[in-house]
Amino acid sequence: MTEPAPARPAEEIRPAPLVLMYHSVDHFDEDPHLVTVSPARFERQLAWLRARDLRGVGMRELLDAHAAGRARGLVGLTFDDGYADFATRALPALLRYGFGATVFIVSGRIGTYNAWDDGPRKPLMTADQIRTVAGAGIEVASHGRHHVSLPRTDDTELREELEESRAALEELVDRPVNGFAYPYGHATSREIDAVRAAGYDYACDIAPDEPSRHALPRTYVGDRDGPLRMRAKLVRHELRRRSRV
């Protein structure tokens, strides 16, 4: 008699949905860390998704649909850091296509700039801009207080990065903040456990060793990603998805 397969952890997500990872949408002359997509390229990427009957949504909508078996045709769109150009350039394009998204905010840097980065200085959204994008239906989530590598923090700083950022954002947008994204994609089991214990419903990683609801893999998208590269990333995700079923 064949023994039944062991039960999977309750928070494990199989197959993992496709989630695209963006940062900045703006014109640029210098982009050493490849975090910026030009507005024209971004528009073409959104058009490419729609032409394939794919609709971009925020993480909360994606995970709810996934749990209900209704995620076919949905793609998670995430934007790390909370750059001001999300409000001025990305949001208008998303609204034109009827797409949603999740933006991960560095709560301690609101209205300032990307101090953690050694590249060109880029302004971050102000409190008013964050409230505006939230009012437009964009999910606001946490990227920590100061965009630090969490594995380098002690237990007290880790707790503050998770709990204080969430509290500040919830007060700002007057709604629950359920999601988190690990700065730099740095997360060990300690940080994943801490995010779960802090009450976040989910967390986005980049390429976790063991994907789960609190370590969701994402696919990087940059300015070099035209139709062929977008298709290759879609196919690669599908192959990985099938291998993990």
C-alpha positions in Angstrom: 0.0 0.0 0.0 1.4 3.4 -1.0 1.9 5.8 1.9 0.2 9.2 1.6 2.5 12.1 0.7 3.5 14.2 3.7 1.4 17.3 4.2 2.9 20.5 3.0 3.3 23.4 5.4 0.2 25.5 5.6 2.0 28.6 4.3 3.7 26.9 1.4 2.5 28.1 -2.0 2.6 25.7 -4.9 2.9 26.5 -7.6 4.2 30.0 -6.8 2.5 32.7 -8.9 4.4 34.9 -11.2 5.5 38.2 -9.5 7.5 40.9 -11.4 9.8 43.1 -9.4 10.3 46.7 -10.5 11.9 49.7 -8.7 11.9 53.0 -10.6 10.1 54.2 -13.8 11.8 57.3 -15.1 14.1 58.8 -17.7 17.7 58.3 -16.9 21.3 58.9 -18.0 23.0 56.8 -15.5 21.7 53.6 -13.8 24.5 51.5 -12.4 22.3 49.2 -10.4 19.8 48.7 -13.2 16.8 49.7 -11.1 15.2 52.1 -13.6 12.9 51.4 -16.5 12.2 54.2 -18.9 8.5 55.3 -19.2 8.4 54.2 -22.8 9.8 50.8 -22.0 7.4 50.4 -19.1 4.4 51.2 -21.3 5.5 48.6 -23.8 6.0 46.0 -21.1 2.4 46.6 -19.8 1.1 46.4 -23.4 3.0 43.1 -23.8 1.3 41.7 -20.7 -2.2 42.8 -21.8 -1.6 41.4 -25.4 -1.2 38.0 -23.7 -4.3 38.3 -21.7 -2.3 38.9 -18.5 -3.4 41.5 -16.0 -1.1 43.0 -13.4 -2.4 43.1 -9.8 -1.1 43.8 -6.3 0.1 41.0 -4.1 -2.9 40.9 -1.8 -5.3 40.4 -4.8 -2.9 37.9 -6.4 -2.6 35.8 -3.2 -6.4 35.9 -2.5 -7.1 34.8 -6.1 -4.4 32.1 -5.9 -6.0 30.7 -2.7 -9.4 30.6 -4.5 -8.0 28.9 -7.6 -8.7 32.1 -9.7 -5.2 33.3 -10.4 -5.0 32.3 -14.0 -4.1 35.3 -16.1 -2.9 37.3 -13.1 0.6 38.6 -12.6 1.9 40.3 -9.5 3.4 43.7 -10.0 5.7 45.0 -7.2 7.7 48.2 -6.9 10.4 48.4 -4.3 11.6 51.4 -2.4 8.7 53.8 -3.0 10.4 56.2 -5.6 8.5 59.4 -6.3 8.3 58.4 -10.0 5.9 55.6 -9.0 3.3 58.3 -8.3 4.2 60.5 -11.3 5.0 58.0 -14.0 4.2 54.4 -13.1 0.7 55.0 -11.6 -0.8 56.8 -14.6 0.4 54.0 -16.9 -1.0 51.3 -14.6 -4.3 53.1 -14.4 -4.5 53.3 -18.2 -4.2 49.6 -18.5 -6.5 48.8 -15.6 -3.6 47.2 -13.7 -2.9 47.1 -9.9 0.3 46.8 -8.0 2.0 46.8 -4.6 4.5 49.4 -3.7 7.0 48.6 -0.8 7.8 51.8 1.2 10.9 52.5 3.2 9.0 54.2 6.1 11.9 56.1 7.6 12.9 57.8 4.3 9.5 59.1 3.2 9.9 62.4 1.3 13.7 62.1 1.2 15.9 60.1 -1.2 17.6 56.7 -1.6 20.3 57.2 1.1 21.2 53.5 1.1 22.3 53.6 -2.5 25.6 54.7 -3.9 24.1 55.4 -7.3 22.3 58.5 -8.5 20.1 60.2 -5.9 16.4 59.5 -6.6 13.6 61.2 -4.6 11.1 59.0 -2.7 7.4 59.6 -2.5 6.1 62.1 0.0 3.4 61.2 2.5 0.8 62.9 0.3 1.9 60.9 -2.7 1.7 57.7 -0.8 -1.8 58.5 0.3 -2.7 59.4 -3.3 -1.5 56.1 -4.7 -3.3 54.2 -1.9 -6.5 56.1 -2.7 -6.0 55.0 -6.4 -6.2 51.3 -5.3 -2.5 50.6 -5.0 -1.5 48.3 -2.2 1.0 50.0 0.2 3.3 47.6 2.0 6.6 47.7 4.0 10.2 47.7 2.9 11.5 48.3 6.5 12.4 51.6 8.2 15.8 52.3 6.7 16.4 49.8 3.9 19.0 47.8 5.8 20.1 44.2 5.2 18.1 42.4 7.9 20.5 39.5 8.5 23.0 42.1 9.8 20.6 43.5 12.5 20.4 42.4 16.1 17.0 41.2 17.4 16.0 44.6 18.7 16.8 46.4 15.4 15.1 43.6 13.4 11.9 44.0 15.4 11.9 47.8 15.0 12.5 47.5 11.3 9.5 45.3 11.0 7.0 46.6 13.5 7.7 50.3 13.5 7.6 50.5 9.7 4.3 48.7 9.6 2.8 50.9 12.3 3.9 54.1 10.6 2.5 53.1 7.2 -0.8 52.0 8.7 -1.2 55.4 10.4 -0.3 57.1 7.1 -2.7 55.3 4.8 -5.3 54.4 7.5 -5.6 50.8 6.4 -3.9 47.5 7.2 -0.4 46.9 5.9 -0.1 43.2 5.3 3.0 42.8 3.1 6.7 43.1 3.4 9.7 42.9 1.0 13.1 42.1 2.2 15.7 44.8 1.4 18.2 43.6 -1.1 16.4 40.2 -1.1 18.4 39.3 2.0 16.5 36.9 4.3 17.5 33.9 6.3 15.1 31.7 8.3 15.6 34.1 11.2 14.2 37.1 9.3 11.4 35.0 7.7 10.3 33.8 11.1 10.5 37.4 12.4 8.3 38.7 9.6 5.7 36.0 10.2 5.8 36.7 14.0 5.4 40.5 13.3 2.0 39.7 11.8 2.7 40.2 8.1 0.4 38.1 5.9 3.1 37.6 3.3 6.6 38.7 2.3 8.4 39.0 -1.0 11.9 37.8 -1.5 13.8 37.5 -4.8 15.1 33.9 -5.2 14.5 32.1 -1.9 15.9 28.6 -1.4 12.5 27.5 -0.1 9.7 29.6 -1.4 6.8 30.1 0.9 4.1 32.7 1.7 6.7 34.7 3.7 9.5 34.2 1.1 7.8 34.6 -2.3 10.1 34.6 -5.3 10.0 37.4 -7.8 11.3 38.0 -11.3 13.4 41.1 -11.9 12.3 43.4 -14.7 14.6 46.1 -16.1 14.9 48.5 -19.0 16.6 45.9 -21.2 13.6 43.6 -21.1 11.9 43.8 -24.4 9.4 41.3 -25.8 11.9 38.4 -26.3 13.3 38.8 -22.8 9.9 39.1 -21.3 8.8 36.0 -23.0 11.9 34.1 -21.8 11.1 35.2 -18.2 7.6 34.0 -18.6 8.7 30.6 -19.9 11.3 30.2 -17.2 8.8 30.9 -14.5 6.4 28.3 -16.0 9.2 25.7 -16.2 10.1 26.4 -12.5 6.5 26.3 -11.6 6.0 22.8 -13.1 9.2 21.5 -11.5 7.9 22.5 -8.1 4.4 21.1 -8.4 
